[in-house]
Amino acid sequence: MSHVLDREAAEALQAEVERRRAELAELEDRLRSWTAGYEATPKRDDTDFTTVSGRPIGPLFTPLDTRNDEYLRDLGLPGEYPFTRGPYQTMYRTRLWTMRLFSGFATAEETNERYKFLLERGQTGLSVAFDFPTLMGYDSDDPMSEGEVGKCGVAISSLADMETLFEGIPLDRVSVSMTINGPAIMLYCFLLATAEKQGVPFDRVRGTIQNDILKEYMAQHAWIYPPEPALKIIGDIFEWSAEHAPRFNTISISGYHIREAGSTAGQELAYTLKNGFTYVEQGIERGLDVDEFAPRLSFFWDVHNDFFGEIAKFRAGRRIWARHMRDVYGAKQPESWRLRTHAQTAGVTLTAQQPYNNVARVAYQGLAAVLGGTQSLHTNALDETLALPTEHAVRIALRTQQILAYETGVANTIDPLAGSYFIEKLTDELEAEAELIFAEIDELGGVVAGIETGYFQGRIASSAHRFQAELESGHRLIVGVNAFEEADEAHGLEILRIDESAGQTQRRRLGQLRQERDGERVRSTLEALTAAAKRDGNLLPPMLDAVRAYATLGEIRQSLEDVYGRFKEPVSF
């Protein structure tokens, strides 16, 4: 009997050896094909891809080096399904990530000067921070805006403001990301009309609007309209942009604000991807071919202090998105399976105590984002927990990225931590956790039902409470906060202070605008916009007309609010 078992065991072992040999042979064939494409693609000419000591670094390492199991199924090659190792074939060897700093304060003129300051110092894309009235759709001269104009971002109330914001900045050459949600369609129209004034066709405008209203209901709370009409507006943007502005990313599905509100990494991953799937379903329900709009969807992750977990989160997110887009939503084009992402270092980890420690935090978080394969990165300034950043602090944040890109060697090879037992296990665990959360949300009836019942808000609040309890008990240490404290914590740090002059300037400018514009044209275009909303028509064409007539942000918001109403959050204890 033992001889039979020995023979069966030997045969099973031989079969496993043959299976692995066949897989590795297939990988060798795939790798030869991938290498041919890689070699044919232009590379950057500003580096020789070597270490500081001059050791050459190969572009890619695979199981042919490490002999990992199930490589093709779980990892694959960069730029190929399931995109675990990166959304593009050559990654940073062809093009570094876009370096953005989230910038905006006071008036459009002052922010325009800051943008030119950053572009002159090597920033490669702009990321617009709007003040709170703009985020909520109010004009700067609205009584609701009193005391808030220009305080946490730039004040934009009309096309005239947007024209000033980008004066001397060519919108066909500089990509613009705008962190705006409730009134995203309005600021998008302001940007498009500004490009039009510059002579730039819509199909050459590059950039992103955040436009992720679902996470607003979950975490950030900068909403205007209820979920259903808000999703309808996003569908309008998808539909119109697929034809007229195909290079513009029409949504940046954001986990950043979910994580900043206190969620875990697994919750951030799952809630964000589930929001993304909801937007995909919205587009499909509109009758759009998924492959027409899915390639312009992008994501936005928070990069927290858990270095290896953050890297794994990027990798798990790409794999989940690719699988669901292909197998659940029937997307046929690899461009629709490819999850592209912007990342921002975690503002919630910055401390007012010993603020120079934030430089180290941001550097490590930026490194995690790059090791995770981000396409765009924002590094926070050291003083952002105290106020809007000064030019001095912004320069340090930008130099942090440039040192990362040009001095560390981190961009030499693609996904260098692939095959690490720790990284791969974390990636698998995050993927499995996300799938369990997806099932839980489906049982509730989907994302909108979860928002309306307070599910997401409650789960995030619970996670935030757990973290705070750990901090207060001393089970979690933060340098300078509950460990290694010092008496002179601010060390004479100068901060940027925004006075009331921005509000005064804006009120004066809006008063002049209302006097000089064609009032009848404004009225008729706003009436056309309201009529389009009532008949469920696409809002982009009539809204662009209203913007061109210099209707203000608040006037446009109110025209739609008269039709859609305003969202009220459910109260839970």
Sequence and secondary structure as in RCSB ss.txt:
>XXXX:A:sequence
MSHVLDREAAEALQAEVERRRAELAELEDRLRSWTAGYEATPKRDDTDFTTVSGRPIGPLFTPLDTRNDEYLRDL
GLPGEYPFTRGPYQTMYRTRLWTMRLFSGFATAEETNERYKFLLERGQTGLSVAFDFPTLMGYDSDDPMSEGEVG
KCGVAISSLADMETLFEGIPLDRVSVSMTINGPAIMLYCFLLATAEKQGVPFDRVRGTIQNDILKEYMAQHAWIY
PPEPALKIIGDIFEWSAEHAPRFNTISISGYHIREAGSTAGQELAYTLKNGFTYVEQGIERGLDVDEFAPRLSFF
WDVHNDFFGEIAKFRAGRRIWARHMRDVYGAKQPESWRLRTHAQTAGVTLTAQQPYNNVARVAYQGLAAVLGGTQ
SLHTNALDETLALPTEHAVRIALRTQQILAYETGVANTIDPLAGSYFIEKLTDELEAEAELIFAEIDELGGVVAG
IETGYFQGRIASSAHRFQAELESGHRLIVGVNAFEEADEAHGLEILRIDESAGQTQRRRLGQLRQERDGERVRST
LEALTAAAKRDGNLLPPMLDAVRAYATLGEIRQSLEDVYGRFKEPVSF
>XXXX:A:secstr
 HHHHHHHHHHHHHHHHHHHHHHHHHHHHHHHHHHHHHHHS   SS   B TT  B  S   HHHH  TTHHHHT
  TTSTT TT SSSSGGGT   EEE EE  SSHHHHHHHHHHHHHTT  SEEE B HHHHTT  TTSGGGTTTTT
TSSB   SHHHHHHHTTT  TTTS EEE   TTHHHHHHHHHHHHHHTT  GGG  EEE   HHHIIIII    S
 HHHHHHHHHHHHHHHHHH TTEE EEEE HHHHHTT  HHHHHHHHHHHHHHHHHHHHHTT  HHHHGGGEEEE
EEE S HHHHHHHHHHHHHHHHHHHHHTS   SHHHH   EEEEE GGG  SSSTTHHHHHHHHHHHHHHHHT S
EEE   TTTTTSS  HHHHHHHHHHHHHHHHTS TTSSSSTTTT HHHHHHHHHHHHHHHHHHHHHHHHTSHHHH
HHHTHHHHHHHHHHHHHHHHHHHTSS  BTTTBS  SS STT       THHHHHHHHHHHHHHHHS HHHHHHH
HHHHHHHHHTT  SHHHHHHHHHTT  HHHHHHHHHHHH         
